[in-house]
Amino acid sequence: MKGNYHLVPNCIFDEGFTPYEISVYGYLASCSDKSRMCFPTRENIAKKCGIKSVRTVDKALKNLEELGYINKTIRYNYNGTNTSNIYTLNKMD
């Protein structure tokens, strides 16, 4: 992903995703690096996507993960406190 744009697979429109799921996936795609990984906070995802509730973001992330579109890895700092998660976008055909 390079430049001021990002690509999302056409198949996300065939899954019956909610507008929140499409928005969250699109935002993760815009944040991801060459390895398709990113680590925005849930609060930042909500803000950037215009979603009022972090719980709504959590639900969208959970559904995207269950459908295999993303993987979530929980990150911890040196003293075991949870920091932001790493989201990896899975390659879709």
C-alpha positions in Angstrom: 0.0 0.0 0.0 1.7 3.1 -1.2 0.7 6.7 -1.6 -2.5 8.5 -0.5 -4.8 5.6 -1.3 -5.3 2.0 -0.3 -6.9 -1.1 -1.8 -9.6 -3.3 -0.3 -10.7 -6.6 -1.8 -14.0 -6.5 -3.7 -15.2 -9.5 -1.8 -15.9 -7.4 1.3 -18.9 -6.1 -0.5 -20.2 -9.6 -1.0 -20.1 -10.6 2.7 -23.0 -8.5 3.9 -20.8 -6.4 6.1 -22.2 -3.6 8.1 -21.1 -0.1 7.2 -19.0 -0.2 10.4 -17.2 -3.3 9.4 -16.4 -1.9 5.9 -15.2 1.4 7.5 -13.0 -0.4 10.1 -11.5 -2.7 7.5 -10.8 0.2 5.2 -9.2 2.2 8.0 -7.0 -0.8 8.9 -6.0 -1.1 5.3 -5.1 2.6 5.2 -2.9 2.2 8.3 -1.2 -1.1 7.3 2.4 -1.4 6.2 3.9 -3.6 3.5 3.5 -6.6 5.7 -0.2 -5.8 6.0 0.1 -5.0 9.7 -1.0 -2.0 11.8 -1.6 -1.1 15.4 -4.1 1.8 15.8 -5.9 2.0 19.1 -9.6 1.1 19.2 -10.3 4.7 20.2 -8.4 6.0 17.2 -10.2 3.6 14.9 -13.5 4.9 16.3 -12.5 8.5 15.9 -11.1 8.1 12.3 -14.2 6.1 11.2 -16.7 8.4 12.8 -18.0 5.6 15.1 -19.3 6.9 18.4 -18.7 3.8 20.5 -15.6 1.7 21.0 -17.9 -1.2 21.7 -19.1 -0.9 18.1 -15.5 -1.0 16.9 -14.9 -4.0 19.0 -17.9 -5.8 17.4 -16.7 -4.9 13.9 -13.2 -6.1 14.7 -14.5 -9.4 16.2 -16.7 -10.1 13.1 -13.8 -9.3 10.7 -11.6 -11.7 12.7 -14.2 -14.4 12.8 -14.7 -14.2 9.0 -10.9 -14.4 8.5 -10.3 -10.9 7.1 -8.0 -9.9 9.9 -5.9 -11.4 12.7 -5.6 -9.7 16.0 -2.5 -10.1 18.2 -2.6 -8.6 21.7 0.6 -6.6 22.6 1.9 -6.2 26.1 4.6 -3.8 27.4 7.5 -4.8 29.6 5.4 -5.0 32.8 2.6 -7.0 31.2 0.1 -4.2 30.6 -1.9 -4.5 27.4 -1.0 -1.9 24.8 -2.6 -1.5 21.4 -3.3 -4.6 19.4 -1.6 -5.5 16.2 -4.0 -6.1 13.3 -2.9 -8.1 10.3 -5.0 -8.0 7.2 -5.3 -11.4 5.6 -4.8 -11.7 1.9 -8.1 -12.1 0.1 -8.6 -13.5 -3.4 
